[in-house]
Amino acid sequence: MPSIEARLAEVNLRIARACERVGRKPAEVSLVAVTKTVPAARIREAIACGVGLVGENKVQEAEGKVGEVGRAVAWHMLGHLQRNKVKRAVAIFDMIQSVDSEEVATEIDKRAAEAGKIMDVLVEVNTSGEATKFGARPEDCVDLVGRISHLNHISVKGLMTIGAFTPREEAVRACFRLLRDLEETIRQANIARVRMDVLSMGMTSDFETAIEEGSNMVRIGTAIFGSREGTIGAPA
């Protein structure tokens, strides 16, 4: 079985090659290591090999790991966030990538105000239309960003999506193109206090396609840590 170091080297090589194909620089693409079900010792090993961003799907699992691993890296919330878990999420994470409603954004704003911090967030969009996935509808995305832009304790940094679960590359590519188009629409709207710095799309099965379509943040678990049992709709 390849080591985490070898797996990371292969992932970084694939990122570089995808960037080369479309005339981009590998430094433009951030790698989030998805650590769902990965024990703390293996996360520390990945950090020693250069991982600087760690992504978790569940608040409860992340709490224990942050305590064991520490804050030498940034922690991102990737999974669906329930309102009753927001307070804990705000305390743990440096970014929440899964904001998909005004209600959740408002709760994050409230809890961030109580904690005296500004919470970086991405708006999650369901670009595939698949019922197993969370995320705002594409046709609602621009309006949602506008409605939450006035919240004083969140900072909208960009968009996130999960590609279609299909072996048909064009269907997956269409999801990523849609998110990129939404990013450009929001950028041109010049919404106050909103930045489109992050386009988070691409996982183990499709990150090269995502990079070709403009992703600057990929979320990769299996290609780094090996296969493990997962949850339908979970970013990895």
C-alpha positions in Angstrom: 0.0 0.0 0.0 1.5 3.4 -1.0 2.4 5.8 1.8 0.5 9.0 2.4 3.6 10.8 1.2 3.6 8.9 -2.1 -0.2 9.4 -2.5 0.2 13.1 -1.9 3.0 13.4 -4.4 0.8 11.6 -7.0 -2.1 13.9 -6.3 0.1 17.0 -6.6 1.5 15.7 -9.9 -2.0 15.2 -11.3 -3.0 18.7 -10.2 0.1 20.1 -12.0 -0.7 18.2 -15.1 -4.3 19.3 -15.1 -3.2 22.9 -14.7 -0.6 22.5 -17.5 -3.3 21.3 -19.9 -5.2 24.6 -19.5 -2.4 27.0 -19.0 -2.7 27.5 -15.3 -0.2 27.4 -12.5 -0.4 24.6 -9.9 0.1 27.2 -7.1 -3.4 28.6 -8.1 -5.0 25.4 -6.7 -5.5 24.7 -3.0 -5.7 21.1 -1.8 -8.1 20.3 1.1 -7.4 16.9 2.5 -10.7 15.3 3.4 -10.3 13.4 6.6 -13.7 11.8 7.2 -13.1 8.6 9.2 -9.3 9.1 9.1 -7.7 8.8 12.5 -5.7 11.7 14.0 -2.3 9.9 13.6 -2.8 9.7 9.8 -3.9 13.3 9.6 -0.7 14.3 11.5 1.2 12.3 9.0 -0.4 14.1 6.1 0.3 17.5 7.7 4.0 16.5 8.1 3.9 15.8 4.3 2.7 19.3 3.6 -1.1 19.3 3.9 -2.2 22.7 5.2 -6.0 22.5 4.8 -8.1 19.8 6.4 -11.8 19.2 5.6 -14.3 17.4 7.8 -18.0 16.5 7.1 -19.3 16.2 10.6 -19.0 18.6 13.5 -18.8 15.9 16.2 -16.0 14.1 14.4 -14.1 17.3 13.8 -14.3 18.3 17.5 -12.3 15.3 18.6 -9.7 15.6 15.8 -9.0 19.3 16.3 -8.3 18.5 19.9 -5.8 15.8 19.0 -4.3 17.4 15.9 -4.3 21.0 16.8 -4.5 24.2 14.7 -1.3 24.1 12.8 -3.7 23.7 9.8 -6.9 25.4 8.7 -10.1 23.3 9.3 -13.0 23.5 6.7 -16.5 22.3 7.3 -17.6 20.4 4.1 -20.7 18.5 5.0 -24.3 19.7 5.4 -24.6 21.9 8.5 -27.7 21.7 10.7 -28.7 24.9 12.5 -28.4 23.1 15.9 -24.7 22.4 15.2 -23.8 25.9 14.0 -22.5 27.2 17.3 -20.0 24.3 17.6 -19.1 24.6 13.9 -18.3 28.3 14.3 -16.0 27.5 17.3 -14.1 24.8 15.4 -13.8 25.7 11.8 -11.9 28.4 9.9 -14.3 28.1 6.9 -17.7 26.6 6.3 -18.1 25.5 2.7 -21.7 24.3 2.9 -23.9 27.3 3.4 -27.1 26.6 1.3 -29.8 28.8 2.9 -30.4 32.2 4.4 -31.5 30.5 7.6 -28.2 28.7 8.1 -26.2 31.8 7.1 -28.2 33.9 9.6 -27.5 31.4 12.4 -23.8 31.4 11.5 -23.8 35.2 11.7 -25.5 35.1 15.1 -23.1 32.6 16.5 -20.0 34.3 15.0 -21.1 37.6 16.6 -21.3 35.9 20.0 -17.8 34.4 19.4 -16.4 37.8 18.3 -15.3 36.5 14.9 -16.0 36.8 11.2 -16.8 33.4 9.7 -15.6 32.8 6.2 -18.2 30.8 4.2 -18.8 29.4 0.7 -22.3 29.1 -0.7 -22.9 25.5 -1.8 -24.8 25.0 -5.0 -26.5 21.8 -6.2 -25.4 22.0 -9.8 -26.4 18.4 -10.7 -30.0 18.6 -9.4 -29.5 15.2 -7.7 -31.8 14.6 -4.8 -29.1 13.0 -2.7 -27.2 16.3 -2.5 -27.6 19.5 -0.5 -27.0 23.0 -1.9 -28.9 26.0 -3.2 -30.6 25.7 -6.6 -28.5 27.3 -9.3 -31.4 29.7 -10.1 -31.5 30.8 -6.5 -27.7 31.2 -6.0 -27.2 34.8 -7.0 -30.2 36.0 -5.0 -29.1 34.0 -1.9 -25.6 35.6 -2.0 -27.3 39.0 -2.2 -29.6 38.3 0.7 -26.8 37.1 3.0 -24.2 39.7 2.0 -25.5 42.2 4.6 -24.7 39.9 7.5 -21.9 41.5 9.5 -20.2 38.4 10.9 -19.9 36.2 7.8 -17.7 36.8 4.8 -18.8 35.2 1.5 -15.6 34.0 -0.2 -16.9 32.0 -3.1 -18.9 29.0 -4.2 -18.8 25.2 -3.7 -20.3 22.3 -5.5 -20.1 18.5 -5.9 -20.1 17.2 -9.5 -22.7 14.7 -10.7 -22.3 11.1 -9.6 -21.9 9.6 -13.1 -19.2 8.1 -15.2 -20.2 10.5 -18.0 -17.5 13.2 -18.0 -19.5 15.7 -19.9 -22.2 15.6 -17.3 -19.7 16.2 -14.5 -18.0 18.9 -16.5 -21.3 20.7 -17.1 -21.8 21.0 -13.3 -18.4 22.7 -12.9 -19.0 25.0 -15.8 -22.3 26.0 -14.3 -20.7 26.9 -11.0 -18.0 28.9 -12.8 -20.7 30.8 -14.7 -22.5 31.6 -11.5 -19.2 32.8 -10.0 -18.8 35.2 -12.9 -22.4 36.4 -12.7 -21.9 37.2 -9.0 -18.5 38.8 -9.7 -20.0 41.1 -12.3 -22.9 42.0 -9.9 -20.4 43.7 -7.6 -22.3 42.7 -4.5 -21.0 44.7 -1.5 -18.8 42.6 1.0 -18.9 39.6 -1.3 -15.7 38.1 -2.8 -15.4 35.3 -5.3 -11.9 34.2 -4.3 -12.7 30.5 -4.0 -14.3 28.1 -6.5 -14.3 24.8 -4.5 -15.1 21.9 -6.8 -13.5 18.6 -7.6 -13.0 15.4 -5.5 -10.9 12.2 -6.0 -12.9 11.0 -9.0 -13.1 14.3 -10.9 -10.7 16.9 -9.6 -8.7 17.1 -12.8 -11.8 17.9 -14.8 -12.7 20.5 -12.1 -9.3 22.2 -12.4 -9.7 22.3 -16.2 -13.0 24.1 -15.6 -11.6 26.7 -13.2 -11.6 25.2 -9.8 -9.0 26.7 -7.4 -9.8 24.4 -4.4 -10.1 20.6 -4.6 -11.3 18.4 -1.8 -9.6 15.0 -1.9 -9.8 12.2 0.6 -9.6 8.7 -1.0 -6.6 9.5 -3.3 -4.6 10.6 -0.2 -5.8 8.2 2.5 -7.1 5.2 0.6 -10.6 3.8 0.3 -12.9 3.9 3.3 -16.6 3.7 3.8 -18.4 6.9 3.0 -21.7 8.6 2.9 -23.7 9.4 -0.2 -23.2 13.0 -1.1 -20.2 13.5 1.1 -17.2 15.4 -0.5 -14.1 13.2 -0.8 
